[in-house]
Structures are given as structure tokens and as C-alpha cells.
Amino acid sequence: MNNSSSTQAMQIRRSSERGYADHGWLQSFHTFSFADYQDPDHMGFRALRVINDDYVAPGRGFGTHGHQNMEIVTYVLEGELEHKDSMGNGSTIRPGEVQRMSAGTGVYHSEINASKSGVTHLLQIWILPDRRGYTPSYEQKAFSEEERRGKLRLVASQDGRDGSVTVHQDVSLFVGLLGQGQEARYELAQGRNAWVHVARGSVELNGTLLEAGDAAAITAGGALRLVGKDPGEVLLFDLA
């Protein structure tokens, strides 16, 4: 994404501008170029390469397929997702849980909505690693509503601090649940960049209203003020 020339150094990416794919069993909105959606102006932001907003039909999912040299973070918003991989892991990912899979030298996995009735809504996030060739690995942790409500909770980081999952990149991912009028602040250090993605509801970011699916790129340090409007769920990436 091109840097904004505004004094706030903030550029908005509206939900309606995203790519979209309808596979019948899967409805997917692409913040950045992915598969058949290719836009040279939206190939990612810093090390953040993919944010797919996915709705998976009951009994369907992503069959076994492979990845290499990518940090893959899955965040479930509604429903459940069953995970299996070639490392021998098998788990169910539920709302509030963060799954991190480092594909490294190569891994195969599947992600299935095993429900017979409910749609699974998730965010699939890809982050470029700081180098190629890591040994594949897997991690999953739960973060309660209490930990996320009215604040920004660190859920992924390079050093795994504060109980977050570990990613092989200089990025910190925070998640917050902001009720109407609830406020969360974040001080972005000089030389750092931020990507703010609204997963549900709506929030104001430094006075700019962001609805579900909207995002903002911030390319200058300073204070970020998030205020819940229609109760919102927001992800904030702090990136080199």
C-alpha cells in the first residue's frame, strides 16, 4: 500500500475495496492480493502479506494442502475450525484462540468446519518470516474475553512475551474488544508502522470511523486512539 502524504500518515483501506471470491462453500474477502485477486497496489503491508476474511460453510473447509516459508496465523471470530497437519497436530480452534503455524521448509495441513449447521467466520493472516528455512512448528493459545475487553491484548510477537504465540518476524499483533465508548490507546514508536483491521462492529481510529472489514495503514509513530462505536473487535499489527 502506498504511504499517505497526510499529516497523520494514515491511509484507509475500505472493506468495499477488497477483493472477493465466492467458491460456494467459501466466501472470502481479500485485503491484499491473493489467488485470482491481484492488485499491484495492494500486495501487502511491510511483512504483512495476507488478511483473508473467510466464511466457511458447514461441513466444508480447506482440504490438505502445502505451504512453505510463511508464518500463518488463524483467528476464529465465530464457529469452530478443525486443524490437522503433517507435524501430527490435531486441534479445534474456537473464538478467542490464536493458532500460529510456521510453514518453514514445508508443511501440509487442512482446516475444516465440522459443524453441521453453523458457518465458521475466521481471519487467515500470513506474515513473511525474517528468513527462509525454519523448521516447521505449531502453537495455539486461548485469550479470554476478559483479557481482550476494553483493551489491546498482545496475542502474537517475535519473542512470545506476555503469553503470546511466537512468530518469526519483528511484528506484534494485538486484539481488542471495544464496547460502545470504550477506549484503547497505543503508542506507536517512531520508525514503526501499524496496520489496524476492524474484524467486527465499528471503531473510531484517531477520529476516523472504521467499519467491519475496513483497515488503516499508519506509517509514522505517535499515539493511536481507538474508541468503540457499534461494539467492535479490532486487530492492531505493530510492524518494522
Secondary structure, 3 states (H helix, E strand, C coil): CCCCCCCCCEEEECHHHCEEEECCCEEEEECCCECCECCCCCCCECCEEEEEEEEECCCCEEEEEEECCCEEEEEEEECCEEEEECCCCEEEECCCEEEEEECCCCEEEEEECCCCCCCEEEEEEEECCCCCCCCCEEEEEECCHHHHECCEEEEEECCCHHHCEECCCCEEEEEEEECCCCEEEEEECCCCEEEEEEEECEEEECCEEEECCCEEEECCCEEEEEEECCCEEEEEEEEC
